[in-house]
Each structure stands twice: as C-alpha cells, then as structure tokens.
Amino acid sequence: MKRKFVFLVLVSFLVFSGCEKREVGTAVSKNGKPVAIKLGVTMDPECGMEVEKMRHSCEVILKNGRTFVFDDPGCMIKWLHKNHYNTNDVKLWAYSDDTHRWIDAKKAKYTMTDSTPMHYGFGAYEKNSTKKKLIPFDEMKLRMLRGENLTNPKIRKKLLGF
C-alpha cells in the first residue's frame, strides 16, 4: 500500500511539475497604464486561451490596479458584461492594429471583419485611415452583446459574403 501511495505521489509530482504557470489577472497597474503581457503565458480570463500576440489584445484595469488581459476585444466585452463592470468604472486599453501601440479602447474605432483570435471580428484602430468600415466603441460593445459578430453565421454572411 505504501509503495502505491509513493508511486502516485511521484507520478503526480512529475505530471504537475511539468505544467507551465498560467497567469490570469495577476498583474497590477500602478498608474492606470497597460501592463507588460507575457505572451504565451498570460491567459484570457474569458476564453481561457493564452495571449499569443499583441495584435487584438486588450486590458481592463480595475480601480485597485488589478489588470486583466484579453486576446480579443470581444472577450473583453463579454467578461465586462458577465462580471457586471460598467465601462465607465474601469480603464480599458486596446492594442491598435494600425499604429501598433496601446490606445484608450473607448476612443478606438473598430472594424467588424478582422481575423481575431476568437473570430468575433472587432479589430481596434487609432486612425480612420483604413479602407474598412469603422464603428465606435459603444456600437462595437452593443454588437458584441447582441451576438452581431463574425461568430454568428448570418452576420458573417452579411459582412463577408460567405
């Protein structure tokens, strides 16, 4: 019996010690600015995927500085809604697809047809220079909460033609 127990403990240790540490909402912003993302380690608290690229990433910073990182603007909106956060009570950042820097997510303009990690289609832009149709944050948020995004087959067909 002792041998089985020792064997199980040893196997468990080997299995779990090989697992990489994933971080969800552990970073703290001291000044309301975006925190550094550990690509491939930081997890999106909404979808559970690792944030692999800066492109399309977003951050929510609570009043106490606790920061949550998302791989897709759609995940950020779903998480805010599910956790009953008012967008006026938190700081929102989006990584801009055109200027490749952090911008205020509420001031960003969004496409509806970008290829984003969770396939919602909302890519954040700082400038109006893209040839794509851009919508403001509040409209993006409303469309996301209504399910009017590229994950909806009817919307995808309407926007992309297939």
N, C-alpha and C positions, 0 to 999 in steps of 0.2 A: 504494500500500500504506500509506504514511504517513497519507494522508487517511482511509482506512478505520479505522485504529487510533485516530486523534484523534477521529473521529466516534463510535466505540464507547466510548471513554473518556468523552466528553462526554455521551452518552446514559446511560451507566451512572451517572455522577455525578448527572445530573438525576433519574433514577429513584430512586436510593437516598437522595439528599439530601431528597427529599420524604417519606420514611418517618419516622414518629414513633418516638421511642425507647421501647421497652417495657422494663419493669424486672421481673426475676424474682429474688427472693431477694437483693436488693442492700442492703436496709435492715438496720441494726444497732440492736438494742435495748440500751441501756446499763444498764438497770435491771430487765429482765425484763418490762417493761410493753409493751403493744401500741404499734406504731409508726404514724405517720400514713400512711394509704393515699392514694395519688394515683389517685383514681377516673378510670377511662378510660385510665390509663397502666400501672398495675401489673398484671402478668399472673399468673394462677393457674398454678403450675408443673405441676399435674396435668393439667388440661384445656386449658390454653393460652388460655383466654378472658381478656379484660380484666375486672378487677373494676369493675363499673359502679355498684354501690350498696353502702352499708354493710350493709344488711339481708342476713342469712345469711352474711356474711363471717366468716372465721376466720383466726387467725395461729398459726404454730408458731415458737417461739423456741428455738433450739439453745443449748447451754451457752456457746458462744462469742459469743452475742448475735445471730448471723445469723438473720434473720427471713424467713419465707415466708408469703405472703398467699394466701388461697383464697376463691373466690366462693361456695363451697357446703361445708357440713360434710362431705358425702360425699367431696368431692375431698380434703379434709384427711386423712380416714381412709385412703383409697386410697393417697395419697402416703406417709403414715407407714408403711404396710404394705410398699409397694413398695421403700422406702428403708431398711427394717429398723430403724426407730426405735421404741423402747419408749416408750409414752406416759408412763411414769414418769421418763424421762430428758430430757424436753423440757417447756417451758411451753406450754400450749395456751390460746388465748383464742377466745371466740365472741362475736359481736355479738348481744345479746339482742333478740328480736323484741318482747318486752313492755316492757322498761324502756329500750330503745334506748341501751345502754351496753355496754362490754366487760365480760365476766364470765369466770371460770375455766371453760373448756369442759368440764373433768372434773366440775364441780359443777353444770353446767347440766342442765336436763331438756329432752327433745326430743320434738317431735311427729313423727308418721310421715307426715303428709298435707299438709304445707305446699307451696306452689308455690315451689320453689327454682330457682336458675339452671340447674343440671344435672338437675333433675327427680328427685332422689333422695327428696325429701320431708321431710328432717330439719331442722326449724327449732328454734333454741335459745331457751329461755325461762329466766328467772331465778326466776319465781314460779309457783306452781301455780294461778294464777287463771284460766287459760284453760279453756274448756269442752272442749278437745280432750284426748284421752288422751296423757299424757306418759310417757316412758321415760327411765331414767338413761343416762349417757354410755356405760357398758360395754355395755349392751344395744344402744344405737344403733350402736356400733362393731361389735358382733357381727353385727347385722342387715345392716350395710353390707358387711362382708366376706363374708357368706353370699349376698349378692345379694338380700336380702329388703328391697327398697326399691321406690319407685314406678316405677323403670325396668323392673322385672320385671312383665310383663302379668298374671301370676297374683296377685301381691301387690297390684298396683294394683286389680284387680277385687275382691279380698277386702276391701281397705281403703276403696275409693271406690265400689264397686258398678258400675263400668264398665271 
